[in-house]
Amino acid sequence: MGYTIVALKDKILEMYPEIERHRLSVNLVFDTAKDAYVVAVHRDGHELTTHLERADADDCMSGIRCVSLGIQIEQFVKNFELREQAGRKR
């Protein structure tokens, strides 16, 4: 399956709208040695770096959510939600 990194990033942002809702930045690069995409999500000095296997990226482009990526993104977002809620309570 042929697609660009930009198209993959757009698809990830489409599948996980919480990324933009929480103002997280996403960077993708392809690591040829690992034959996988390196996905870096960051905000306010905190960063999540994970790998997205080529087969998972292909599934993502076909509209199938990548469970492992989704779980990691959701946990990263949850950490920010908890921090924001704690800040509001002060």
N, C-alpha and C positions, 0 to 999 in steps of 0.2 A: 504494500500500500504506500503510495507516495503522498507526502504532505510536508509542509514547512513547519519549522518550530513556531512561527507566528500563528499558524492555523491551529497547532496543538495547544498553544497557550490560550488562544481564543476559546477553544472547545472546553478546556479546563475551567476557564472563567465562566463559561455558560453553564456548565454542569454543577459548579460550586459557587453560586452567587454570594454566599457568605464571605468569600474572599474580598470582593469589592465592597460589600456592605460594611465590613470591618476595616476597610482601607489598608489591606495587606498588599504588599508588592510581590509579584511572582516573576522569577527569572528561570529560563530553561536553557540548557545546553545539552548537546549530545556528546556522550563520552564513548568514543569508538572502542577503547580498550574494554569497556564493560558492556558494550553494545546496548546501552540504556541511556535514557534521558536523566539528567540530574535536575531536579526541581527544587528551587530554593524559594521559600516563602518567608518574608521578613516584614517587621514593623518595629519601630522604636528600639532598635538595637537588638531585638530578639530574632532568631532565625531558625527555621526548620529546613533541613536539607534531606532529601530522600531521593531514591532512584525509582524511575518508572520504566519497567522493562519494555522492550519494543512491542511485544505482543499485547501488553496492557495499553500502550499508547495507541496501537492499532484499534483495539476494542473501544477506547475512548473516542477516537475519531469516527467510529461506527455508531456512537451513541450509547455505548455500554459503560456504565460507571466502573471505575477501577476501585475496588473495595479497599485495598491497602492504602492507596493515596487518599481516598475519602476519609478513612478513619484518622489518618495523621493530620489532615487539614482540619477536620472537625475538632480534634483535641487541641490543636494550636489555636483555633478560633475560640474554643471554650475557655482557654487560659486568658485570652483577652477579655472575653465577656465577664469572667469572674473578677478580673482586675478592675474593669470599668464599673461593675456593680459595687465593689468595695469602695471605690473612689466616690461614688454618689452617696453612699451611706455616711460618709464623714461629715 
